[in-house]
């Protein structure tokens, strides 16, 4: 994917997953929340140009995360300046998870069983909790998303037999609609509910003026990758994390 298209999707990601603390250091955008999710507590570059100030920049970013009591987490993308990963490896950063960013036009299908909620209501949160670890920080970040989001967001919930069975969170940013937190209750899996929900999301997004759906999926999540392929999403690029735990920090005198 051309760098300009990668940059457009990266900007859409920043819009869709805001953090209450965000700042730029040169070409890097630094995000800090409660330490719950990787994307809300990571730094990433938006410019792949040579960066002569990179070593000092890394040290400043580390100091910031240390003050906040968070690990320093770099999200490596095709927009990284040359030499970034080598510098992180030399500073004892551990390898993190690799994910795929997928995008494409999904044929929309209206589904009367799908509700679009204004926030992560209890039924929506209950479905998400069946699919992923919900520590206190992660849960709190999800609950605060409505107050932080500046774009149009929707918390989609599919009910089956009167039961909240599947959910996802979607955000529209111009022509793009990113979706996250796709989950199906265990007793409702293998019924095609996830695919129905994604297609219903495409219909909702079209009503908001968006024509391209995108998602971020761990490279080890074979079931989700197969689903995205069925609905028409294709790999655009990949990203990986490099992580270093916080170290003791002393404020200057």
RODO-2510 file (C-alpha; in nm, 4 decimals, decimal comma):
residues 253
     n   res          X          Y          Z
     1     x     0,0000     0,0000     0,0000
     2     x     0,1386     0,3472    -0,0863
     3     x     0,2630     0,5486     0,2106
     4     x    -0,0090     0,8103     0,1629
     5     x    -0,2796     0,5434     0,2022
     6     x    -0,1060     0,3961     0,5073
     7     x    -0,0936     0,7463     0,6555
     8     x    -0,4670     0,7935     0,5905
     9     x    -0,5504     0,4720     0,7754
    10     x    -0,3124     0,5611     1,0593
    11     x    -0,4851     0,8980     1,0989
    12     x    -0,8209     0,7195     1,1015
    13     x    -0,6869     0,4948     1,3788
    14     x    -0,5830     0,7976     1,5856
    15     x    -0,9319     0,9409     1,5418
    16     x    -1,1109     0,6159     1,6229
    17     x    -0,9119     0,5322     1,9360
    18     x    -0,8461     0,8587     2,1205
    19     x    -0,6548     0,8888     2,4457
    20     x    -0,6950     1,1680     2,7028
    21     x    -0,3212     1,2409     2,6901
    22     x    -0,1755     1,2879     2,3446
    23     x     0,1231     1,4844     2,2178
    24     x     0,3640     1,4992     1,9255
    25     x     0,7405     1,4670     1,9444
    26     x     0,8582     1,5368     1,5911
    27     x     0,6889     1,2832     1,3604
    28     x     0,5763     1,0661     1,6527
    29     x     0,2372     1,0860     1,8170
    30     x     0,2422     0,9737     2,1804
    31     x    -0,0772     0,8425     2,3409
    32     x    -0,1389     0,7562     2,7048
    33     x    -0,4575     0,6348     2,8698
    34     x    -0,4921     0,3964     3,1654
    35     x    -0,2579     0,1256     3,0386
    36     x    -0,5418    -0,1038     2,9327
    37     x    -0,5149    -0,1293     2,5545
    38     x    -0,2038    -0,1252     2,3386
    39     x    -0,3335     0,1234     2,0823
    40     x    -0,4394     0,3759     2,3464
    41     x    -0,1049     0,3603     2,5232
    42     x     0,1522     0,3609     2,2450
    43     x     0,3667     0,5857     2,0287
    44     x     0,3834     0,5649     1,6490
    45     x     0,5357     0,7596     1,3635
    46     x     0,3451     0,9335     1,0852
    47     x     0,6478     1,0142     0,8670
    48     x     0,8988     0,7594     0,7304
    49     x     1,1629     1,0253     0,6556
    50     x     1,5129     1,0171     0,8047
    51     x     1,5085     1,1523     1,1609
    52     x     1,8514     1,2688     1,2823
    53     x     1,7126     1,3428     1,6291
    54     x     1,5720     0,9915     1,6767
    55     x     1,7912     0,8692     1,9694
    56     x     1,7143     1,1758     2,1811
    57     x     1,3494     1,1559     2,0834
    58     x     1,3254     0,7958     2,2031
    59     x     1,4814     0,8929     2,5374
    60     x     1,2293     1,1778     2,5846
    61     x     0,9376     0,9494     2,5038
    62     x     1,0652     0,6884     2,7493
    63     x     1,0916     0,9533     3,0212
    64     x     0,7320     1,0607     2,9575
    65     x     0,5897     0,7101     2,9869
    66     x     0,8025     0,6450     3,2952
    67     x     0,6578     0,9558     3,4637
    68     x     0,3128     0,8200     3,3862
    69     x     0,4010     0,4773     3,5269
    70     x     0,3372     0,3057     3,1922
    71     x     0,5547     0,0819     2,9770
    72     x     0,7006     0,2494     2,6701
    73     x     0,5269     0,0879     2,3750
    74     x     0,6318     0,1694     2,0196
    75     x     0,3907     0,0659     1,7459
    76     x     0,6049    -0,0142     1,4408
    77     x     0,4436     0,0590     1,1022
    78     x     0,5575     0,1278     0,7436
    79     x     0,5742     0,4958     0,8452
    80     x     0,8698     0,4472     1,0817
    81     x     1,1893     0,6493     1,0229
    82     x     1,4937     0,4399     0,9222
    83     x     1,6736     0,2712     1,2099
    84     x     1,3930     0,2883     1,4659
    85     x     1,3626    -0,0830     1,5364
    86     x     1,7394    -0,1306     1,5617
    87     x     1,7598     0,1467     1,8197
    88     x     1,4753    -0,0052     2,0209
    89     x     1,6351    -0,3499     2,0115
    90     x     1,9590    -0,1992     2,1413
    91     x     1,7626    -0,0492     2,4311
    92     x     1,6246    -0,3901     2,5365
    93     x     1,2736    -0,3544     2,3992
    94     x     1,0859    -0,6849     2,3904
    95     x     0,9011    -0,8100     2,0840
    96     x     0,5255    -0,7623     2,1009
    97     x     0,2283    -0,8847     1,9033
    98     x     0,2009    -0,8441     1,5256
    99     x    -0,1305    -0,7336     1,3739
   100     x    -0,2686    -0,6881     1,0246
   101     x    -0,4563    -0,3780     0,9113
   102     x    -0,7207    -0,4847     0,6613
   103     x    -0,9452    -0,2648     0,4488
   104     x    -1,1961    -0,2832     0,1675
   105     x    -1,5495    -0,2170     0,0488
   106     x    -1,7961    -0,4509     0,2216
   107     x    -2,1390    -0,5016     0,0608
   108     x    -2,3828    -0,3514     0,3138
   109     x    -2,6777    -0,5491     0,4474
   110     x    -2,9408    -0,3901     0,6699
   111     x    -3,0211    -0,6132     0,9668
   112     x    -3,3239    -0,5352     1,1873
   113     x    -3,1743    -0,7410     1,4699
   114     x    -2,8831    -0,4972     1,5032
   115     x    -2,9118    -0,1982     1,7373
   116     x    -2,6778     0,1012     1,7224
   117     x    -2,6180     0,2186     2,0771
   118     x    -2,4858     0,5591     2,1824
   119     x    -2,2273     0,4042     2,4133
   120     x    -2,0952     0,0825     2,5677
   121     x    -2,4119    -0,0090     2,7553
   122     x    -2,4092    -0,3024     3,0007
   123     x    -2,5347    -0,5581     2,7458
   124     x    -2,2616    -0,4516     2,5008
   125     x    -1,9910    -0,4710     2,7668
   126     x    -2,1160    -0,8125     2,8760
   127     x    -2,0726    -0,9528     2,5247
   128     x    -1,7212    -0,8078     2,4890
   129     x    -1,6239    -0,9623     2,8216
   130     x    -1,6932    -1,3115     2,6831
   131     x    -1,4283    -1,2684     2,4124
   132     x    -1,1348    -1,0921     2,5762
   133     x    -0,9657    -1,0298     2,9069
   134     x    -1,1406    -0,7381     3,0788
   135     x    -0,9042    -0,6021     3,3406
   136     x    -1,0077    -0,2905     3,5311
   137     x    -0,7996    -0,0529     3,3153
   138     x    -0,9176    -0,2034     2,9858
   139     x    -1,2803    -0,1908     3,0936
   140     x    -1,2476     0,1681     3,2176
   141     x    -1,0964     0,2787     2,8857
   142     x    -1,3901     0,1333     2,6924
   143     x    -1,6419     0,2994     2,9230
   144     x    -1,4777     0,6408     2,8777
   145     x    -1,4713     0,6260     2,4988
   146     x    -1,7972     0,8217     2,4421
   147     x    -1,6626     1,1272     2,6270
   148     x    -1,3338     1,1251     2,4314
   149     x    -1,4527     1,0425     2,0806
   150     x    -1,4810     1,3434     1,8492
   151     x    -1,5903     1,1437     1,5416
   152     x    -1,9183     0,9576     1,4824
   153     x    -1,9168     0,6330     1,6764
   154     x    -2,1621     0,3494     1,7127
   155     x    -2,1740     0,0556     1,9530
   156     x    -2,3498    -0,2133     1,7506
   157     x    -2,5327    -0,4959     1,9256
   158     x    -2,6958    -0,7949     1,7566
   159     x    -2,9674    -0,9747     1,9497
   160     x    -3,0537    -1,3366     1,8773
   161     x    -3,3592    -1,4949     2,0381
   162     x    -3,3870    -1,1817     2,2530
   163     x    -3,0340    -1,2225     2,3892
   164     x    -2,7424    -0,9820     2,3327
   165     x    -2,5312    -1,2207     2,1223
   166     x    -2,2704    -1,0202     1,9267
   167     x    -2,1231    -0,6726     1,9344
   168     x    -1,8650    -0,4376     1,7875
   169     x    -1,7570    -0,0726     1,8111
   170     x    -1,7352     0,1327     1,4911
   171     x    -1,6089     0,4829     1,4129
   172     x    -1,6598     0,6820     1,0928
   173     x    -1,3895     0,9231     0,9765
   174     x    -1,4615     1,0621     0,6287
   175     x    -1,4655     0,7693     0,3818
   176     x    -1,3315     0,5270     0,6439
   177     x    -1,5124     0,3223     0,9052
   178     x    -1,2968     0,1290     1,1505
   179     x    -1,4482    -0,1437     1,3645
   180     x    -1,3136    -0,2964     1,6846
   181     x    -1,4154    -0,5188     1,9772
   182     x    -1,5949    -0,7693     1,7541
   183     x    -1,7249    -1,0392     1,9877
   184     x    -1,9806    -1,3195     1,9862
   185     x    -2,1024    -1,5020     2,2960
   186     x    -1,9690    -1,8607     2,3004
   187     x    -2,3148    -2,0179     2,2856
   188     x    -2,3957    -1,8200     1,9684
   189     x    -2,0752    -1,8862     1,7751
   190     x    -2,0642    -2,0671     1,4403
   191     x    -2,3998    -1,9187     1,3379
   192     x    -2,2635    -1,6453     1,1117
   193     x    -2,3445    -1,3654     1,3567
   194     x    -2,0050    -1,1957     1,3241
   195     x    -2,0387    -1,1726     0,9464
   196     x    -2,3941    -1,0408     0,9788
   197     x    -2,2744    -0,7762     1,2199
   198     x    -1,9882    -0,6615     0,9951
   199     x    -2,2221    -0,6325     0,6963
   200     x    -2,4708    -0,4396     0,9109
   201     x    -2,1836    -0,2122     1,0130
   202     x    -2,1155    -0,1459     0,6443
   203     x    -2,4790    -0,0408     0,6045
   204     x    -2,4580     0,1898     0,9068
   205     x    -2,1294     0,3352     0,7807
   206     x    -2,2764     0,3993     0,4354
   207     x    -2,5491     0,6018     0,6028
   208     x    -2,2727     0,8140     0,7583
   209     x    -2,0986     0,8651     0,4217
   210     x    -1,8245     0,6015     0,4634
   211     x    -1,7487     0,3449     0,1936
   212     x    -1,4313     0,1712     0,3194
   213     x    -1,4291    -0,0558     0,6224
   214     x    -1,1058    -0,1353     0,8020
   215     x    -1,0011    -0,3458     1,0986
   216     x    -0,6930    -0,4473     1,2949
   217     x    -0,6509    -0,8188     1,3604
   218     x    -0,3751    -1,0116     1,5386
   219     x    -0,1744    -1,2217     1,2945
   220     x    -0,2443    -1,5294     1,5103
   221     x    -0,6242    -1,4866     1,5007
   222     x    -0,7015    -1,7239     1,2136
   223     x    -1,0790    -1,7193     1,2686
   224     x    -1,1019    -1,3406     1,2516
   225     x    -0,8737    -1,3210     0,9476
   226     x    -1,0947    -1,5733     0,7679
   227     x    -1,4019    -1,3670     0,8515
   228     x    -1,2445    -1,0471     0,7173
   229     x    -1,1539    -1,2275     0,3945
   230     x    -1,5129    -1,3502     0,3522
   231     x    -1,6571    -0,9994     0,3794
   232     x    -1,3994    -0,8549     0,1375
   233     x    -1,1288    -0,6994     0,3553
   234     x    -0,7686    -0,7450     0,2402
   235     x    -0,4335    -0,6821     0,4066
   236     x    -0,3167    -0,3226     0,3699
   237     x    -0,0100    -0,3378     0,5962
   238     x     0,1111    -0,4763     0,9280
   239     x     0,2284    -0,3312     1,2557
   240     x     0,4172    -0,4725     1,5541
   241     x     0,4838    -0,3581     1,9066
   242     x     0,8176    -0,3141     2,0802
   243     x     0,7745    -0,2750     2,4578
   244     x     0,9949    -0,1757     2,7490
   245     x     0,8699    -0,1798     3,1121
   246     x     0,8744     0,1469     3,3077
   247     x     1,1890     0,2226     3,5063
   248     x     1,2364     0,4332     3,8156
   249     x     1,2155     0,8043     3,7358
   250     x     1,3563     1,0918     3,9342
   251     x     1,2244     1,4401     3,8670
   252     x     1,4929     1,7016     3,8018
   253     x     1,5746     1,9316     4,0938
***
